[in-house]
Structure formats: C-alpha cells, structure tokens
Amino acid sequence: MKRYIKLMVVASAIFVMPTSCKKWLKEEPYSLYASDTFFKTTDEADMAVLGVYQQMTGTAGYGFYMSMVFDIDTDIAQMQGTALSDGPRQVAHYGIPTAHSYMLDTWRQMYRGINRANLVIEKVPQMDLYKNGTDAQKAILNKILGEAKFLRGQYYFDLVRLFGDVPMKLKSTEATDDVLLPRTDRYEIYTQIIKDMTEAAALIPENSAKSKDERLSKGAVKGMLARVALFAGGWSLRQSGQMERPSNYKEYYAIAQKMTSEVMGSGEHALNTSYEQIFKNHCKFILEPKESMYEVALFNATGGAGNSGVVGTWNAPIADAGNPYGRANSFYKTTALFQKSYKTGDLRRDVAVCTYKLDVAGNQVPQLTGRLDEGWAPGKWRRDWQNTGPKDLNNTDINWTLLRYADVLLMRAEAENELNEGPNAAAYDAINQVRRRAYGKPLNTADATVDLPAGLNKSDFFERVKQERAWELCFEGMRRMDLIRWNILGTSIRATQAALKAYRSNYAYVAADNFKDNKNELYPIPQIERDLNTNLSQNPKY
C-alpha cells in the first residue's frame, strides 16, 4: 500500500540540482546522464515520473502547508492561538508578510514539479521504445506521459489558486533559457491545465478498484479536472484588485458536469457505506480507491520530514506526550459552532469533530465543559485510530487524500444546479447519495427523512450544496478555496467571528480582525522572487 512512494526518494535523485540559484526559477539544467542517457527503458521513465509525483510531498507540499496551513482560517476551523507570532499563524490569521518563507518554499516546490514534468513530457516521446517498442511498452510509456501531463496541470492549478497569475513555462530549463519571465494570465494557464488533464485522461487507464498504489487512475484525472473547471468558472482576485469571474463561466461548469457524469457512469467508484471507515482506512494505510480516488503518498522510512507529513498530529485531537499512540500537538482547531451545526442523526459529526483528548495512558478524556470546546479538533485522523507507535513524534505516514468520490457527487450537484438554473434529477440524486450515507441509509433508495426536499430553487439548492460540502469534506483542504471561488471568504469569516463572539464573548477567533477583502483571497508573490525577477508584479494590496 506504500509500495511506490519508497521509490520516490531514489527517483528524485535524478532531478537533484544545486541550491545556489541566483535568478528566479533558475534551476540548473539536468545532468547529461539524466537528460540524454537516462530515458532508455520503461523502468527509467517510470522512476522519472515518480520524481514528478514526489514534489507533492513533504512540508511545503501536501504534507503540511498545502493540506493544512493554506486551508484555514475559515468558517469551520482556525489555527490555535490568536497572535501573529510565527509562520503558521501569520498565514492562517491573514497577517502574511511578502517575505514569508512558506510562500517561497511552496512556490519553488511547485515549480520544481513543473520542471520535472516538462522533462518527462519532452523525453518520453523521444524514446525508441515509445516509437518502436511492443504494445505493452508503449502502453506503459503512454501512462507515464499522461501522469506527467496531469501533474504539470495540477502544479499550475495549485499555483494559480494560491497566487493568481504566475509565470507559465512549458519546457524544461536549459542553461540558455531566459528565466526572468513575466506573469501569465490565469485563464491562459487554465486553458493549458485543461488541455494537459484532458490529454492525461485519454492516456491513463481506469483499473481503479485494482490499484495497489497511489498513482493516478482515469477517474481521478477526470474528477480533478472537474475541480479545475469549477475553479476556472468561479470567482478569483484579479490584478485590477477586484473579485471577478469570467463571462463564459458556464462553459467551465459544463466541463465539470461532463467529467463528473463520466466518473459516476464508469462504475469504477462508489461511496464507502461507512463514513467513519474512510478515515480509519487512511489512518491504517489501507488504500480504498473506489472512494478515496486520489491520495498523495506520504512516507519516510526513518520518520523524518522528507516526503512525509504531519497528518494526524497537527490536525488531530491533543494526545499527551508519552501515550502509547504517539503525541499530537493539535494546532488545527474546529469552531465549536461548526460541530453544533450538524443535524440530529448525522453520523459524520462525531467522526469529523473530536471532543476528547488522549491522556498519557491513551485514555479518552472528554473536553466538554467551560471553554474546552475551543480546543476541539478534526477527528478524521486521530492518534488512537492510527493504533501504532510512532516512528517520529510529529511526522506520520498517513496519506493526504486529494479527491474522494463524495466530492465528485457534490461537484455534480453544483454543476447541474448552475447550468440548469436550478436543480434537476441528477443534482438531487448526487447530493442525496452523500446525505443518505451520512445518516446510515441505503445509498440508492429514496428516503424522505434525509433527502433534500423537492422544488428547491437555484439559490436554495446552492446553499444546501455549500453546507453539505462543509459537513462532508471538512478539514480536507478544500474549504478556504471553496469560499474564495464562491466569493464569500471575507463575508463568511466576519459572520463566523460575530457568531462565535455571540456564543461566547471571549471566544478566541481573530481572523476577521485581520482579513482584508480584495487582498487575502490571494497570497503574496514571494518577495525574494520579485527581487530576482523585476518582471514579477505583486498581488493587490501587498
């Protein structure tokens, strides 16, 4: 289940470059061995694409920043502690300086992934086996090519969501390249992302249910392309300093509708009938590609931070040091009112939000009195579910799941509602499958006790989709970005702070004090990159 990630450390050595770069994006060209003599066999090409996957991992990737720090503060969660006293809190509480190291580290890691993908995309079609190999060899190489195209698209998608317009480079870096590139309009980048992912979907086979590793399937590619399309059709902060959405936004929603429909129709994916079991599987390293369609493989043999993550320690209930399951510092906190927003009988509530801590003996200690509800944390990756002694006090080998089938269903419901100016049967069917699972009902049998009522208008159905996404996908790295694409991040943060202060006047929540509309929907372009490249402008109000 963690088979291929171990190869990433080896594969990434192909791409090692000096760190003394003097110019923006100035990655030294690959060695003669790597670029001219390495791509001779399918195994070598496979190792190269594993090196592209590898850039999703670790602290600056989905092991920490991308998965957790960049997803809060929102209406459902926040960083513990109100002061802008360190790196995570500056990001979470919207007090980000332009020289923040997290911005720089993630920026550079995403571009390393892009550069690696560019090399694979260039070299694989030049291989003799690609042109003259057996059908089996050509199929392997086409899959590798598809993976590289998808991952290039994903890295650009991540950059656009975080930073807006960014430089786009579609060839691997050579010594003679002009690396002082200006920013590219995000819709030109979105066009390339959609092209890359569409081509990837044609090259990558399905076989999801038989997958024994974390590599891409056709369904995962299509599901992620649907997500890209909804963001492209959503709101974003432009260089004008205003939140805007494209006039042709419904064309993007039509892509999302098509992709989610194809995933649902493939028969390759389905909901796990138990919401709780999804996350117990994550904690125990059990791959379940029918529901958990796309996971970032996190693993470090010695327990170190490289290629690993802090899933289940940073975003888990407090676990006192010395307990048999391992420590959890629990800096990612839910809001008390979010836990109380779940309806009676919703089985997701006590999975999503944990209201106990683990003491030194590993016993569950309820946190229910006074202000202890301000310490409630995500419960999806709790230490006692991991049920193993830790290799490291902070780092775990729990994968980060980028896409679940439930998300595909909710994207389908949202797209149908938008395109048809109100919900149709397909929209109701998709969202009701998610709701039935939440209440322990048969997934494909209508149930008036939990299904949404018929006759909702477009606005009312959209409000149900927004709330259902919170209840279903909470703390899985999507909430902040969803609120941005709906153009309600600032509104939601202010409403949340007001509601929490009404609930308890001294409730510790400060995001609304710092958040600035038409600024904090994007992160700043790393200042050191602008110092090195005078063609890079800064984002509004930074």
Secondary structure by P-SEA (a helix, b strand, c coil): cccccccccccccccccccccccccccccccccccccccccaaaaaaaaaaaacccccccccccccccccccccccccccccccccaaaaaaacccccccaaaaaaaaaaaaaaaaaaaaaaccccccccccccaaaaaaaaaaaaaaaaaaaaaaaaaaaccccccccccccccccccccccccaaaaaaaaaaaaaaaaacccccccccccccccaaaaaaaaaaaaaaaabbbbccccbbbbbcaaaaaaaaaaaaaaaaaacccccccccaaaaaaaaaaccccccccccccbbbbcccccccccccccccccccccccccccccccbbbbccccccccccccccccccccbbbcccbbbbbcccccccccccccccccccccccccccccccbbbbcccaaaaaaaaaaaaaaaaccccaaaaaaaaaaaaaaaccccccccccccccccccaaaaaaaaaaaaaacccccccaaaaaaaaccaaaaaaaaaaaaaaacccccccccccccccccccccccaaaaaacccccccccc
